[in-house]
Each structure stands twice: as C-alpha cells, then as structure tokens.
Amino acid sequence: MSRIRPRSGGSDFIACIPRQIRAEDNPRHAHLADFPANLVYSHIDPPRTADAMPSVSGSVYVPDVSSYREDDETRELRYLPREESPYSVRVVYEKATGWWAVFKLRGTAIVATSRGADFRSAMTHATLVGIAEDEPITDDDGVS
C-alpha cells in the first residue's frame, strides 16, 4: 500500500537494495548487524532536452543509532534523511519468522509499507515506492 504521490515529470523508480551492516564493520555498533547500512529511494527524471539522457534523483536515509530497540519478538531501527525532513523510515525484523517489515512515514502517518520473507525482497519492495513530491533529494556527492 503506497500513498506517496511521486515527483512530477517521471514515473519510473529503481529498487535500491542496501548492503547489510556487519558486526565486524563497527564492533561498537555490532547490535545493528543485519540491518540496512542505509536506504536509498530513487526517481528517474525525464530528459530535459531531446538529446539528453534521463537523470536519477535519490533520497538517502541513514540509521538513527539511538533509536535501536529490541525485545523478545522484534528488532527495530529508524532511518532519517540527512537533512531536516518530516520523512523517516522504520525497519523491523521479526525474530520468530525472519520476516522484515519497512514503514515509510511522513511525520506519524505511514505513507508506504512493505514486507518480505528475506532481507532482499523486503528492501526491493520498500525502495520501489520512490520519492514523494515533497521528499528531500540528496545530491550526487551524497550531500543533501
């Protein structure tokens, strides 16, 4: 279920499958192992002139390490864009089933959800929703 109104002028999206955090990459944050290292939502913008190529815009979300929660049933981590924005993403791992759930929010309203029986399928479906009209774009250098 997606309630995101895509950016105007284009309608194609690219699924961006993130790499998973590995405990050995940062022992201080080993508890974040298996979560996405980041999340990227994208949008293909049409060419601006007849001889130009389409361009790709992206919105990058990074882990909010302080938001990590774990109980007997789930592990959860929130992701925030690099700049001030009402958007955030909540990623939940269900221990008993191995399923992943991803919730894209604008404030407290859920604008898109996805689930998958494994990491790859959950992240594919999560990032296919693309970028909303009012969602911040991260420039080519990874800087917002």
N, C-alpha and C positions, 0 to 999 in steps of 0.2 A: 504494500500500500504506500503510494508516494503522493504527497500533497505539495511537492515542490513545483513551483512554476519556473520552468527552465529559462535561462537567459534568452533574450530575443535574438533573432537572426541566425539561429542554428538549432539543430535538434539532435545531433549525434553526440554520444558520450563514449568514453573509453573506460573500461574497467581497469582499475589500477590496484594490482594485488601487492600489498606490502610484504616486506620480509618480517619474520617474527623475531622478537627480541630474544637473544640467547643469554643465559645466565653468565657465561664466561665473558661476554662483551663488556659487562659492567657489574662486577660482583656486589657492589654497593646496592644495586637495584635488581638483584637476582630474583626477587619475588615477582618481578614483572615478566619473567620468562614466558614465552609463547604468545604474548600479546603483540599486536602490530607495532613496529618501530615508529610508524606514522601512518596517516591516512591521507590519500590524495583523491579529491573529487575533480573531475575534468569536464570540459566542454569544448567541442570543436566549433570554432568560429568560421563562417564562410569567408572566402577570399574577398578582399576589399576592392580589387580590380580584376579585370578579365584575365590578366596574365599572372596573377598572384596565386599562391598556394593557400589552402586553409591554414589557420593557426589554432593552436591548442592553448586553452586557459586552464589553470588549475588552482584549487584552493587546498592548502596544506594544513593538516591538523596534527598537533604533536601531543604526546602524553602529558597529562597533568599528574605527575608522580604522587602528589599529596592526596589525590582522590582515590587511590587504590583501596579497595575493600575486598575482604574475603570472609566467608563463613563456611559452614559445613556443605552448603549446596552450590555456591557460586563464587566466582572471582570476577571483579568488575574494575574497569579503568575508564576514566573520562579523558577525552581529547579536546583540545582547544585550538582555534586558529591562532596564527602568530600575531595577529592584530586584534584590536577591540572589535567584538562582533557578538551579536545575540546568538550565534550558532555554536553548537557543541555536538560531540558525538559520544555516546556511551556504548562501550563494548563489554558484553557479559559472556563469560564462559560457564556453562552448566556442567559441573563435575560428573554427575551421575550418567549423563547421556553423551558427553563430549561435544554437544552442540554449542555453536556460537550464535549470539544474537547481537545485532547492531542497531542502535537507535540514533537517528539524526534529529536533533532538536533545534528549534528556534525559541529561545527562552525556555519555558517549561512545556511548550507544545511539541509533540512528536510529529515531525513532518515526513519521516520515512523510516521504515523498519525493514530488516532482513534477518533471515536465519539460515544457518547451514549446518549440515551434519559434520562438516570439517571446516578448518580454517579457510582454505582456498575458496570453497563455494560460498561461504558466508561473506568474505571480503569482496568477491566478484559481484555478488548481488548488492552488497552495500554501496559500492562505489559507482554502480551503473546509474544511480539516480542523478548523477551530475551535479551541477552548481545551480543554486537558486538565483533568481534575478537580483536579490539584494545581498548575496553572499560575497564576502571579500575575496579578491583574487590575489594570489601570490605571484610575484613577477618571476622572470626566467632565472634569476640568481638565487631563488629560494628566499628572497626578502620581500616582505609584504609592503 
